[in-house]
Amino acid sequence: MKKIKQLLNQLSADKAEKGKEWKGYEVYVPVYSQPALVGLPLVILVKGNEQRISTPEESLEYLAYCQE
């Protein structure tokens, strides 16, 4: 969880909500208390010990996946 908090700080987000699992990753969606103009809807991906911010391509794929 400490790493997720560090990633949230990088995204200037206040907290995260758990999203839909995607391609074997647990997904955490950043939540902002103030309107944020950050570009693509980046998410945090967690698989085993790996915790990272999605790439722009992954963000768009995840967004399309959630629309299905």
CHARMM-style PDB file with segment names, atoms N, HN, CA, C and O in Angstrom:
ATOM      1  N   MET     1       0.831  -1.200   0.000  1.00  0.00      PROA
ATOM      2  CA  MET     1       0.000   0.000   0.000  1.00  0.00      PROA
ATOM      3  C   MET     1       0.871   1.257   0.000  1.00  0.00      PROA
ATOM      4  O   MET     1       0.472   2.288  -0.542  1.00  0.00      PROA
ATOM      5  N   LYS     2       2.052   1.175   0.604  1.00  0.00      PROA
ATOM      6  HN  LYS     2       2.376   0.338   1.044  1.00  0.00      PROA
ATOM      7  CA  LYS     2       2.955   2.321   0.628  1.00  0.00      PROA
ATOM      8  C   LYS     2       3.334   2.740  -0.793  1.00  0.00      PROA
ATOM      9  O   LYS     2       3.379   3.931  -1.101  1.00  0.00      PROA
ATOM     10  N   LYS     3       3.607   1.758  -1.657  1.00  0.00      PROA
ATOM     11  HN  LYS     3       3.570   0.790  -1.407  1.00  0.00      PROA
ATOM     12  CA  LYS     3       3.976   2.053  -3.046  1.00  0.00      PROA
ATOM     13  C   LYS     3       2.796   2.695  -3.780  1.00  0.00      PROA
ATOM     14  O   LYS     3       2.989   3.616  -4.574  1.00  0.00      PROA
ATOM     15  N   ILE     4       1.580   2.216  -3.519  1.00  0.00      PROA
ATOM     16  HN  ILE     4       1.423   1.469  -2.874  1.00  0.00      PROA
ATOM     17  CA  ILE     4       0.400   2.808  -4.158  1.00  0.00      PROA
ATOM     18  C   ILE     4       0.261   4.265  -3.739  1.00  0.00      PROA
ATOM     19  O   ILE     4      -0.055   5.114  -4.572  1.00  0.00      PROA
ATOM     20  N   LYS     5       0.492   4.572  -2.465  1.00  0.00      PROA
ATOM     21  HN  LYS     5       0.749   3.882  -1.788  1.00  0.00      PROA
ATOM     22  CA  LYS     5       0.428   5.961  -2.001  1.00  0.00      PROA
ATOM     23  C   LYS     5       1.475   6.821  -2.691  1.00  0.00      PROA
ATOM     24  O   LYS     5       1.210   7.980  -3.009  1.00  0.00      PROA
ATOM     25  N   GLN     6       2.670   6.264  -2.928  1.00  0.00      PROA
ATOM     26  HN  GLN     6       2.885   5.322  -2.669  1.00  0.00      PROA
ATOM     27  CA  GLN     6       3.708   7.009  -3.649  1.00  0.00      PROA
ATOM     28  C   GLN     6       3.270   7.288  -5.086  1.00  0.00      PROA
ATOM     29  O   GLN     6       3.493   8.380  -5.610  1.00  0.00      PROA
ATOM     30  N   LEU     7       2.649   6.298  -5.714  1.00  0.00      PROA
ATOM     31  HN  LEU     7       2.468   5.412  -5.288  1.00  0.00      PROA
ATOM     32  CA  LEU     7       2.169   6.483  -7.087  1.00  0.00      PROA
ATOM     33  C   LEU     7       1.039   7.511  -7.131  1.00  0.00      PROA
ATOM     34  O   LEU     7       0.955   8.307  -8.066  1.00  0.00      PROA
ATOM     35  N   LEU     8       0.174   7.490  -6.121  1.00  0.00      PROA
ATOM     36  HN  LEU     8       0.242   6.842  -5.362  1.00  0.00      PROA
ATOM     37  CA  LEU     8      -0.893   8.497  -6.048  1.00  0.00      PROA
ATOM     38  C   LEU     8      -0.301   9.895  -5.920  1.00  0.00      PROA
ATOM     39  O   LEU     8      -0.808  10.841  -6.525  1.00  0.00      PROA
ATOM     40  N   ASN     9       0.758  10.032  -5.145  1.00  0.00      PROA
ATOM     41  HN  ASN     9       1.169   9.264  -4.653  1.00  0.00      PROA
ATOM     42  CA  ASN     9       1.437  11.329  -5.027  1.00  0.00      PROA
ATOM     43  C   ASN     9       1.980  11.785  -6.377  1.00  0.00      PROA
ATOM     44  O   ASN     9       1.893  12.965  -6.716  1.00  0.00      PROA
ATOM     45  N   GLN    10       2.541  10.853  -7.148  1.00  0.00      PROA
ATOM     46  HN  GLN    10       2.611   9.895  -6.872  1.00  0.00      PROA
ATOM     47  CA  GLN    10       3.046  11.195  -8.478  1.00  0.00      PROA
ATOM     48  C   GLN    10       1.934  11.695  -9.387  1.00  0.00      PROA
ATOM     49  O   GLN    10       2.163  12.534 -10.258  1.00  0.00      PROA
ATOM     50  N   LEU    11       0.733  11.178  -9.182  1.00  0.00      PROA
ATOM     51  HN  LEU    11       0.546  10.496  -8.474  1.00  0.00      PROA
ATOM     52  CA  LEU    11      -0.424  11.581  -9.990  1.00  0.00      PROA
ATOM     53  C   LEU    11      -1.174  12.766  -9.382  1.00  0.00      PROA
ATOM     54  O   LEU    11      -2.166  13.226  -9.946  1.00  0.00      PROA
ATOM     55  N   SER    12      -0.705  13.262  -8.235  1.00  0.00      PROA
ATOM     56  HN  SER    12       0.101  12.888  -7.776  1.00  0.00      PROA
ATOM     57  CA  SER    12      -1.352  14.364  -7.508  1.00  0.00      PROA
ATOM     58  C   SER    12      -2.788  14.032  -7.119  1.00  0.00      PROA
ATOM     59  O   SER    12      -3.649  14.912  -7.088  1.00  0.00      PROA
ATOM     60  N   ALA    13      -3.042  12.760  -6.824  1.00  0.00      PROA
ATOM     61  HN  ALA    13      -2.343  12.046  -6.849  1.00  0.00      PROA
ATOM     62  CA  ALA    13      -4.375  12.304  -6.434  1.00  0.00      PROA
ATOM     63  C   ALA    13      -4.470  12.204  -4.917  1.00  0.00      PROA
ATOM     64  O   ALA    13      -3.465  12.036  -4.226  1.00  0.00      PROA
ATOM     65  N   ASP    14      -5.693  12.311  -4.416  1.00  0.00      PROA
ATOM     66  HN  ASP    14      -6.509  12.447  -4.978  1.00  0.00      PROA
ATOM     67  CA  ASP    14      -5.931  12.263  -2.978  1.00  0.00      PROA
ATOM     68  C   ASP    14      -6.064  10.839  -2.446  1.00  0.00      PROA
ATOM     69  O   ASP    14      -5.594  10.526  -1.352  1.00  0.00      PROA
ATOM     70  N   LYS    15      -6.708   9.986  -3.232  1.00  0.00      PROA
ATOM     71  HN  LYS    15      -7.090  10.240  -4.121  1.00  0.00      PROA
ATOM     72  CA  LYS    15      -6.918   8.598  -2.838  1.00  0.00      PROA
ATOM     73  C   LYS    15      -7.205   7.792  -4.084  1.00  0.00      PROA
ATOM     74  O   LYS    15      -7.194   8.322  -5.195  1.00  0.00      PROA
ATOM     75  N   ALA    16      -7.467   6.496  -3.897  1.00  0.00      PROA
ATOM     76  HN  ALA    16      -7.476   6.065  -2.995  1.00  0.00      PROA
ATOM     77  CA  ALA    16      -7.778   5.629  -5.034  1.00  0.00      PROA
ATOM     78  C   ALA    16      -8.968   4.753  -4.703  1.00  0.00      PROA
ATOM     79  O   ALA    16      -9.188   4.382  -3.550  1.00  0.00      PROA
ATOM     80  N   GLU    17      -9.725   4.434  -5.725  1.00  0.00      PROA
ATOM     81  HN  GLU    17      -9.547   4.735  -6.662  1.00  0.00      PROA
ATOM     82  CA  GLU    17     -10.820   3.472  -5.611  1.00  0.00      PROA
ATOM     83  C   GLU    17     -10.450   2.259  -6.441  1.00  0.00      PROA
ATOM     84  O   GLU    17      -9.837   2.383  -7.502  1.00  0.00      PROA
ATOM     85  N   LYS    18     -10.824   1.089  -5.955  1.00  0.00      PROA
ATOM     86  HN  LYS    18     -11.322   0.988  -5.094  1.00  0.00      PROA
ATOM     87  CA  LYS    18     -10.521  -0.127  -6.693  1.00  0.00      PROA
ATOM     88  C   LYS    18     -11.401  -0.190  -7.938  1.00  0.00      PROA
ATOM     89  O   LYS    18     -12.618  -0.021  -7.866  1.00  0.00      PROA
ATOM     90  N   GLY    19     -10.761  -0.438  -9.081  1.00  0.00      PROA
ATOM     91  HN  GLY    19      -9.772  -0.575  -9.139  1.00  0.00      PROA
ATOM     92  CA  GLY    19     -11.474  -0.553 -10.347  1.00  0.00      PROA
ATOM     93  C   GLY    19     -11.688  -2.020 -10.712  1.00  0.00      PROA
ATOM     94  O   GLY    19     -11.478  -2.915  -9.893  1.00  0.00      PROA
ATOM     95  N   LYS    20     -12.109  -2.250 -11.954  1.00  0.00      PROA
ATOM     96  HN  LYS    20     -12.280  -1.524 -12.619  1.00  0.00      PROA
ATOM     97  CA  LYS    20     -12.313  -3.607 -12.450  1.00  0.00      PROA
ATOM     98  C   LYS    20     -10.962  -4.258 -12.711  1.00  0.00      PROA
ATOM     99  O   LYS    20     -10.048  -3.615 -13.228  1.00  0.00      PROA
ATOM    100  N   GLU    21     -10.834  -5.546 -12.350  1.00  0.00      PROA
ATOM    101  HN  GLU    21     -11.576  -6.068 -11.929  1.00  0.00      PROA
ATOM    102  CA  GLU    21      -9.610  -6.270 -12.654  1.00  0.00      PROA
ATOM    103  C   GLU    21      -9.424  -6.304 -14.169  1.00  0.00      PROA
ATOM    104  O   GLU    21     -10.391  -6.435 -14.919  1.00  0.00      PROA
ATOM    105  N   TRP    22      -8.172  -6.185 -14.611  1.00  0.00      PROA
ATOM    106  HN  TRP    22      -7.386  -6.079 -14.001  1.00  0.00      PROA
ATOM    107  CA  TRP    22      -7.891  -6.094 -16.047  1.00  0.00      PROA
ATOM    108  C   TRP    22      -6.580  -6.790 -16.361  1.00  0.00      PROA
ATOM    109  O   TRP    22      -5.545  -6.449 -15.789  1.00  0.00      PROA
ATOM    110  N   LYS    23      -6.610  -7.769 -17.270  1.00  0.00      PROA
ATOM    111  HN  LYS    23      -7.450  -8.046 -17.735  1.00  0.00      PROA
ATOM    112  CA  LYS    23      -5.420  -8.489 -17.726  1.00  0.00      PROA
ATOM    113  C   LYS    23      -4.573  -9.020 -16.572  1.00  0.00      PROA
ATOM    114  O   LYS    23      -3.344  -8.992 -16.631  1.00  0.00      PROA
ATOM    115  N   GLY    24      -5.233  -9.502 -15.530  1.00  0.00      PROA
ATOM    116  HN  GLY    24      -6.232  -9.525 -15.481  1.00  0.00      PROA
ATOM    117  CA  GLY    24      -4.532 -10.052 -14.383  1.00  0.00      PROA
ATOM    118  C   GLY    24      -4.051  -9.026 -13.376  1.00  0.00      PROA
ATOM    119  O   GLY    24      -3.425  -9.385 -12.378  1.00  0.00      PROA
ATOM    120  N   TYR    25      -4.335  -7.746 -13.621  1.00  0.00      PROA
ATOM    121  HN  TYR    25      -4.843  -7.455 -14.431  1.00  0.00      PROA
ATOM    122  CA  TYR    25      -3.942  -6.677 -12.701  1.00  0.00      PROA
ATOM    123  C   TYR    25      -5.103  -6.276 -11.820  1.00  0.00      PROA
ATOM    124  O   TYR    25      -6.247  -6.238 -12.273  1.00  0.00      PROA
ATOM    125  N   GLU    26      -4.817  -5.974 -10.554  1.00  0.00      PROA
ATOM    126  HN  GLU    26      -3.887  -6.005 -10.186  1.00  0.00      PROA
ATOM    127  CA  GLU    26      -5.756  -5.223  -9.736  1.00  0.00      PROA
ATOM    128  C   GLU    26      -5.577  -3.779 -10.195  1.00  0.00      PROA
ATOM    129  O   GLU    26      -4.451  -3.333 -10.412  1.00  0.00      PROA
ATOM    130  N   VAL    27      -6.670  -3.054 -10.344  1.00  0.00      PROA
ATOM    131  HN  VAL    27      -7.585  -3.417 -10.168  1.00  0.00      PROA
ATOM    132  CA  VAL    27      -6.597  -1.680 -10.845  1.00  0.00      PROA
ATOM    133  C   VAL    27      -7.114  -0.719  -9.783  1.00  0.00      PROA
ATOM    134  O   VAL    27      -8.155  -0.951  -9.167  1.00  0.00      PROA
ATOM    135  N   TYR    28      -6.373   0.355  -9.580  1.00  0.00      PROA
ATOM    136  HN  TYR    28      -5.528   0.543 -10.080  1.00  0.00      PROA
ATOM    137  CA  TYR    28      -6.774   1.399  -8.645  1.00  0.00      PROA
ATOM    138  C   TYR    28      -6.902   2.697  -9.425  1.00  0.00      PROA
ATOM    139  O   TYR    28      -5.958   3.141 -10.079  1.00  0.00      PROA
ATOM    140  N   VAL    29      -8.079   3.298  -9.347  1.00  0.00      PROA
ATOM    141  HN  VAL    29      -8.846   2.938  -8.815  1.00  0.00      PROA
ATOM    142  CA  VAL    29      -8.382   4.517 -10.087  1.00  0.00      PROA
ATOM    143  C   VAL    29      -8.168   5.718  -9.171  1.00  0.00      PROA
ATOM    144  O   VAL    29      -8.785   5.806  -8.110  1.00  0.00      PROA
ATOM    145  N   PRO    30      -7.292   6.649  -9.575  1.00  0.00      PROA
ATOM    146  CA  PRO    30      -7.045   7.834  -8.753  1.00  0.00      PROA
ATOM    147  C   PRO    30      -8.310   8.676  -8.580  1.00  0.00      PROA
ATOM    148  O   PRO    30      -9.112   8.807  -9.504  1.00  0.00      PROA
ATOM    149  N   VAL    31      -8.475   9.244  -7.380  1.00  0.00      PROA
ATOM    150  HN  VAL    31      -7.823   9.137  -6.629  1.00  0.00      PROA
ATOM    151  CA  VAL    31      -9.605  10.125  -7.067  1.00  0.00      PROA
ATOM    152  C   VAL    31      -9.022  11.470  -6.649  1.00  0.00      PROA
ATOM    153  O   VAL    31      -8.100  11.540  -5.836  1.00  0.00      PROA
ATOM    154  N   TYR    32      -9.573  12.527  -7.215  1.00  0.00      PROA
ATOM    155  HN  TYR    32     -10.322  12.470  -7.875  1.00  0.00      PROA
ATOM    156  CA  TYR    32      -9.091  13.885  -6.956  1.00  0.00      PROA
ATOM    157  C   TYR    32     -10.166  14.679  -6.227  1.00  0.00      PROA
ATOM    158  O   TYR    32     -11.338  14.612  -6.595  1.00  0.00      PROA
ATOM    159  N   SER    33      -9.781  15.431  -5.195  1.00  0.00      PROA
ATOM    160  HN  SER    33      -8.829  15.486  -4.897  1.00  0.00      PROA
ATOM    161  CA  SER    33     -10.759  16.254  -4.480  1.00  0.00      PROA
ATOM    162  C   SER    33     -11.032  17.548  -5.233  1.00  0.00      PROA
ATOM    163  O   SER    33     -12.103  18.137  -5.094  1.00  0.00      PROA
ATOM    164  N   GLN    34     -10.083  17.982  -6.017  1.00  0.00      PROA
ATOM    165  HN  GLN    34      -9.212  17.503  -6.130  1.00  0.00      PROA
ATOM    166  CA  GLN    34     -10.227  19.176  -6.849  1.00  0.00      PROA
ATOM    167  C   GLN    34     -10.211  18.743  -8.312  1.00  0.00      PROA
ATOM    168  O   GLN    34      -9.598  17.727  -8.636  1.00  0.00      PROA
ATOM    169  N   PRO    35     -10.861  19.478  -9.194  1.00  0.00      PROA
ATOM    170  CA  PRO    35     -10.777  19.138 -10.614  1.00  0.00      PROA
ATOM    171  C   PRO    35      -9.305  19.102 -11.039  1.00  0.00      PROA
ATOM    172  O   PRO    35      -8.516  19.979 -10.688  1.00  0.00      PROA
ATOM    173  N   ALA    36      -8.965  18.075 -11.796  1.00  0.00      PROA
ATOM    174  HN  ALA    36      -9.605  17.362 -12.082  1.00  0.00      PROA
ATOM    175  CA  ALA    36      -7.574  17.911 -12.220  1.00  0.00      PROA
ATOM    176  C   ALA    36      -7.498  17.788 -13.731  1.00  0.00      PROA
ATOM    177  O   ALA    36      -8.233  17.013 -14.343  1.00  0.00      PROA
ATOM    178  N   LEU    37      -6.621  18.543 -14.308  1.00  0.00      PROA
ATOM    179  HN  LEU    37      -6.024  19.172 -13.811  1.00  0.00      PROA
ATOM    180  CA  LEU    37      -6.369  18.457 -15.741  1.00  0.00      PROA
ATOM    181  C   LEU    37      -5.049  17.712 -15.910  1.00  0.00      PROA
ATOM    182  O   LEU    37      -3.974  18.311 -15.922  1.00  0.00      PROA
ATOM    183  N   VAL    38      -5.157  16.411 -16.038  1.00  0.00      PROA
ATOM    184  HN  VAL    38      -6.031  15.924 -16.028  1.00  0.00      PROA
ATOM    185  CA  VAL    38      -3.950  15.593 -16.065  1.00  0.00      PROA
ATOM    186  C   VAL    38      -3.745  14.854 -17.381  1.00  0.00      PROA
ATOM    187  O   VAL    38      -2.763  14.126 -17.519  1.00  0.00      PROA
ATOM    188  N   GLY    39      -4.623  15.015 -18.332  1.00  0.00      PROA
ATOM    189  HN  GLY    39      -5.422  15.607 -18.219  1.00  0.00      PROA
ATOM    190  CA  GLY    39      -4.471  14.300 -19.595  1.00  0.00      PROA
ATOM    191  C   GLY    39      -5.212  12.981 -19.566  1.00  0.00      PROA
ATOM    192  O   GLY    39      -6.381  12.919 -19.184  1.00  0.00      PROA
ATOM    193  N   LEU    40      -4.524  11.927 -19.972  1.00  0.00      PROA
ATOM    194  HN  LEU    40      -3.575  11.977 -20.282  1.00  0.00      PROA
ATOM    195  CA  LEU    40      -5.149  10.607 -20.038  1.00  0.00      PROA
ATOM    196  C   LEU    40      -5.552  10.108 -18.652  1.00  0.00      PROA
ATOM    197  O   LEU    40      -4.948  10.488 -17.650  1.00  0.00      PROA
ATOM    198  N   PRO    41      -6.576   9.255 -18.599  1.00  0.00      PROA
ATOM    199  CA  PRO    41      -7.038   8.723 -17.314  1.00  0.00      PROA
ATOM    200  C   PRO    41      -6.123   7.595 -16.829  1.00  0.00      PROA
ATOM    201  O   PRO    41      -6.485   6.421 -16.902  1.00  0.00      PROA
ATOM    202  N   LEU    42      -4.943   7.959 -16.337  1.00  0.00      PROA
ATOM    203  HN  LEU    42      -4.649   8.913 -16.278  1.00  0.00      PROA
ATOM    204  CA  LEU    42      -3.989   6.961 -15.863  1.00  0.00      PROA
ATOM    205  C   LEU    42      -4.524   6.252 -14.628  1.00  0.00      PROA
ATOM    206  O   LEU    42      -5.227   6.849 -13.812  1.00  0.00      PROA
ATOM    207  N   VAL    43      -4.183   4.971 -14.498  1.00  0.00      PROA
ATOM    208  HN  VAL    43      -3.612   4.486 -15.160  1.00  0.00      PROA
ATOM    209  CA  VAL    43      -4.589   4.170 -13.349  1.00  0.00      PROA
ATOM    210  C   VAL    43      -3.348   3.490 -12.777  1.00  0.00      PROA
ATOM    211  O   VAL    43      -2.292   3.478 -13.410  1.00  0.00      PROA
ATOM    212  N   ILE    44      -3.479   2.930 -11.590  1.00  0.00      PROA
ATOM    213  HN  ILE    44      -4.336   2.940 -11.076  1.00  0.00      PROA
ATOM    214  CA  ILE    44      -2.394   2.190 -10.963  1.00  0.00      PROA
ATOM    215  C   ILE    44      -2.672   0.707 -11.152  1.00  0.00      PROA
ATOM    216  O   ILE    44      -3.762   0.223 -10.848  1.00  0.00      PROA
ATOM    217  N   LEU    45      -1.670  -0.008 -11.661  1.00  0.00      PROA
ATOM    218  HN  LEU    45      -0.784   0.386 -11.908  1.00  0.00      PROA
ATOM    219  CA  LEU    45      -1.791  -1.440 -11.924  1.00  0.00      PROA
ATOM    220  C   LEU    45      -0.952  -2.205 -10.909  1.00  0.00      PROA
ATOM    221  O   LEU    45       0.198  -1.853 -10.648  1.00  0.00      PROA
ATOM    222  N   VAL    46      -1.538  -3.257 -10.337  1.00  0.00      PROA
ATOM    223  HN  VAL    46      -2.473  -3.543 -10.549  1.00  0.00      PROA
ATOM    224  CA  VAL    46      -0.862  -4.068  -9.327  1.00  0.00      PROA
ATOM    225  C   VAL    46      -0.972  -5.530  -9.726  1.00  0.00      PROA
ATOM    226  O   VAL    46      -2.072  -6.041  -9.940  1.00  0.00      PROA
ATOM    227  N   LYS    47       0.170  -6.204  -9.826  1.00  0.00      PROA
ATOM    228  HN  LYS    47       1.064  -5.789  -9.653  1.00  0.00      PROA
ATOM    229  CA  LYS    47       0.203  -7.644 -10.102  1.00  0.00      PROA
ATOM    230  C   LYS    47       1.350  -8.226  -9.283  1.00  0.00      PROA
ATOM    231  O   LYS    47       2.519  -7.947  -9.552  1.00  0.00      PROA
ATOM    232  N   GLY    48       1.010  -9.031  -8.289  1.00  0.00      PROA
ATOM    233  HN  GLY    48       0.061  -9.257  -8.071  1.00  0.00      PROA
ATOM    234  CA  GLY    48       2.040  -9.573  -7.414  1.00  0.00      PROA
ATOM    235  C   GLY    48       2.769  -8.443  -6.703  1.00  0.00      PROA
ATOM    236  O   GLY    48       2.138  -7.600  -6.066  1.00  0.00      PROA
ATOM    237  N   ASN    49       4.080  -8.422  -6.808  1.00  0.00      PROA
ATOM    238  HN  ASN    49       4.592  -9.107  -7.325  1.00  0.00      PROA
ATOM    239  CA  ASN    49       4.882  -7.366  -6.183  1.00  0.00      PROA
ATOM    240  C   ASN    49       5.056  -6.148  -7.070  1.00  0.00      PROA
ATOM    241  O   ASN    49       5.634  -5.150  -6.639  1.00  0.00      PROA
ATOM    242  N   GLU    50       4.564  -6.210  -8.307  1.00  0.00      PROA
ATOM    243  HN  GLU    50       4.094  -7.020  -8.657  1.00  0.00      PROA
ATOM    244  CA  GLU    50       4.688  -5.095  -9.248  1.00  0.00      PROA
ATOM    245  C   GLU    50       3.545  -4.102  -9.034  1.00  0.00      PROA
ATOM    246  O   GLU    50       2.373  -4.478  -9.046  1.00  0.00      PROA
ATOM    247  N   GLN    51       3.894  -2.853  -8.841  1.00  0.00      PROA
ATOM    248  HN  GLN    51       4.846  -2.547  -8.831  1.00  0.00      PROA
ATOM    249  CA  GLN    51       2.913  -1.777  -8.696  1.00  0.00      PROA
ATOM    250  C   GLN    51       3.416  -0.611  -9.528  1.00  0.00      PROA
ATOM    251  O   GLN    51       4.515  -0.105  -9.300  1.00  0.00      PROA
ATOM    252  N   ARG    52       2.604  -0.182 -10.501  1.00  0.00      PROA
ATOM    253  HN  ARG    52       1.711  -0.593 -10.686  1.00  0.00      PROA
ATOM    254  CA  ARG    52       3.066   0.880 -11.389  1.00  0.00      PROA
ATOM    255  C   ARG    52       1.905   1.663 -11.960  1.00  0.00      PROA
ATOM    256  O   ARG    52       0.747   1.252 -11.875  1.00  0.00      PROA
ATOM    257  N   ILE    53       2.241   2.801 -12.545  1.00  0.00      PROA
ATOM    258  HN  ILE    53       3.182   3.134 -12.614  1.00  0.00      PROA
ATOM    259  CA  ILE    53       1.257   3.614 -13.240  1.00  0.00      PROA
ATOM    260  C   ILE    53       1.141   3.085 -14.663  1.00  0.00      PROA
ATOM    261  O   ILE    53       2.142   2.730 -15.285  1.00  0.00      PROA
ATOM    262  N   SER    54      -0.070   3.035 -15.168  1.00  0.00      PROA
ATOM    263  HN  SER    54      -0.883   3.323 -14.663  1.00  0.00      PROA
ATOM    264  CA  SER    54      -0.300   2.528 -16.518  1.00  0.00      PROA
ATOM    265  C   SER    54       0.383   3.403 -17.556  1.00  0.00      PROA
ATOM    266  O   SER    54       0.652   4.582 -17.323  1.00  0.00      PROA
ATOM    267  N   THR    55       0.657   2.804 -18.696  1.00  0.00      PROA
ATOM    268  HN  THR    55       0.439   1.846 -18.885  1.00  0.00      PROA
ATOM    269  CA  THR    55       1.143   3.570 -19.838  1.00  0.00      PROA
ATOM    270  C   THR    55      -0.064   4.256 -20.480  1.00  0.00      PROA
ATOM    271  O   THR    55      -1.202   3.881 -20.198  1.00  0.00      PROA
ATOM    272  N   PRO    56       0.161   5.247 -21.332  1.00  0.00      PROA
ATOM    273  CA  PRO    56      -0.982   5.861 -22.028  1.00  0.00      PROA
ATOM    274  C   PRO    56      -1.814   4.836 -22.809  1.00  0.00      PROA
ATOM    275  O   PRO    56      -3.043   4.905 -22.811  1.00  0.00      PROA
ATOM    276  N   GLU    57      -1.145   3.891 -23.470  1.00  0.00      PROA
ATOM    277  HN  GLU    57      -0.146   3.835 -23.469  1.00  0.00      PROA
ATOM    278  CA  GLU    57      -1.860   2.878 -24.242  1.00  0.00      PROA
ATOM    279  C   GLU    57      -2.713   1.989 -23.335  1.00  0.00      PROA
ATOM    280  O   GLU    57      -3.859   1.683 -23.662  1.00  0.00      PROA
ATOM    281  N   GLU    58      -2.148   1.576 -22.191  1.00  0.00      PROA
ATOM    282  HN  GLU    58      -1.217   1.826 -21.925  1.00  0.00      PROA
ATOM    283  CA  GLU    58      -2.898   0.762 -21.246  1.00  0.00      PROA
ATOM    284  C   GLU    58      -4.094   1.521 -20.700  1.00  0.00      PROA
ATOM    285  O   GLU    58      -5.162   0.941 -20.505  1.00  0.00      PROA
ATOM    286  N   SER    59      -3.927   2.807 -20.452  1.00  0.00      PROA
ATOM    287  HN  SER    59      -3.060   3.279 -20.610  1.00  0.00      PROA
ATOM    288  CA  SER    59      -5.032   3.627 -19.941  1.00  0.00      PROA
ATOM    289  C   SER    59      -6.199   3.630 -20.911  1.00  0.00      PROA
ATOM    290  O   SER    59      -7.351   3.478 -20.504  1.00  0.00      PROA
ATOM    291  N   LEU    60      -5.905   3.802 -22.192  1.00  0.00      PROA
ATOM    292  HN  LEU    60      -4.970   3.924 -22.523  1.00  0.00      PROA
ATOM    293  CA  LEU    60      -6.969   3.808 -23.196  1.00  0.00      PROA
ATOM    294  C   LEU    60      -7.610   2.431 -23.339  1.00  0.00      PROA
ATOM    295  O   LEU    60      -8.826   2.331 -23.503  1.00  0.00      PROA
ATOM    296  N   GLU    61      -6.802   1.361 -23.280  1.00  0.00      PROA
ATOM    297  HN  GLU    61      -5.814   1.443 -23.148  1.00  0.00      PROA
ATOM    298  CA  GLU    61      -7.350   0.005 -23.335  1.00  0.00      PROA
ATOM    299  C   GLU    61      -8.254  -0.264 -22.136  1.00  0.00      PROA
ATOM    300  O   GLU    61      -9.329  -0.846 -22.284  1.00  0.00      PROA
ATOM    301  N   TYR    62      -7.821   0.160 -20.949  1.00  0.00      PROA
ATOM    302  HN  TYR    62      -6.948   0.633 -20.829  1.00  0.00      PROA
ATOM    303  CA  TYR    62      -8.622  -0.048 -19.728  1.00  0.00      PROA
ATOM    304  C   TYR    62      -9.921   0.729 -19.820  1.00  0.00      PROA
ATOM    305  O   TYR    62     -10.976   0.213 -19.449  1.00  0.00      PROA
ATOM    306  N   LEU    63      -9.866   1.947 -20.302  1.00  0.00      PROA
ATOM    307  HN  LEU    63      -9.009   2.366 -20.604  1.00  0.00      PROA
ATOM    308  CA  LEU    63     -11.061   2.767 -20.444  1.00  0.00      PROA
ATOM    309  C   LEU    63     -12.054   2.085 -21.389  1.00  0.00      PROA
ATOM    310  O   LEU    63     -13.249   2.038 -21.095  1.00  0.00      PROA
ATOM    311  N   ALA    64     -11.574   1.556 -22.522  1.00  0.00      PROA
ATOM    312  HN  ALA    64     -10.603   1.595 -22.760  1.00  0.00      PROA
ATOM    313  CA  ALA    64     -12.443   0.848 -23.461  1.00  0.00      PROA
ATOM    314  C   ALA    64     -12.997  -0.415 -22.821  1.00  0.00      PROA
ATOM    315  O   ALA    64     -14.169  -0.736 -23.023  1.00  0.00      PROA
ATOM    316  N   TYR    65     -12.189  -1.140 -22.056  1.00  0.00      PROA
ATOM    317  HN  TYR    65     -11.237  -0.880 -21.892  1.00  0.00      PROA
ATOM    318  CA  TYR    65     -12.623  -2.342 -21.356  1.00  0.00      PROA
ATOM    319  C   TYR    65     -13.765  -2.038 -20.388  1.00  0.00      PROA
ATOM    320  O   TYR    65     -14.724  -2.804 -20.296  1.00  0.00      PROA
ATOM    321  N   CYS    66     -13.663  -0.936 -19.678  1.00  0.00      PROA
ATOM    322  HN  CYS    66     -12.883  -0.314 -19.753  1.00  0.00      PROA
ATOM    323  CA  CYS    66     -14.697  -0.560 -18.704  1.00  0.00      PROA
ATOM    324  C   CYS    66     -15.992  -0.135 -19.381  1.00  0.00      PROA
ATOM    325  O   CYS    66     -17.051  -0.165 -18.754  1.00  0.00      PROA
ATOM    326  N   GLN    67     -15.930   0.254 -20.633  1.00  0.00      PROA
ATOM    327  HN  GLN    67     -15.070   0.278 -21.143  1.00  0.00      PROA
ATOM    328  CA  GLN    67     -17.120   0.671 -21.374  1.00  0.00      PROA
ATOM    329  C   GLN    67     -17.896  -0.512 -21.945  1.00  0.00      PROA
ATOM    330  O   GLN    67     -19.042  -0.355 -22.365  1.00  0.00      PROA
ATOM    331  N   GLU    68     -17.274  -1.707 -21.962  1.00  0.00      PROA
ATOM    332  HN  GLU    68     -16.343  -1.835 -21.621  1.00  0.00      PROA
ATOM    333  CA  GLU    68     -17.930  -2.888 -22.528  1.00  0.00      PROA
ATOM    334  C   GLU    68     -19.104  -3.328 -21.698  1.00  0.00      PROA
ATOM    335  OT1 GLU    68     -19.766  -4.309 -22.036  1.00  0.00      PROA
TER     336      GLU     68
END
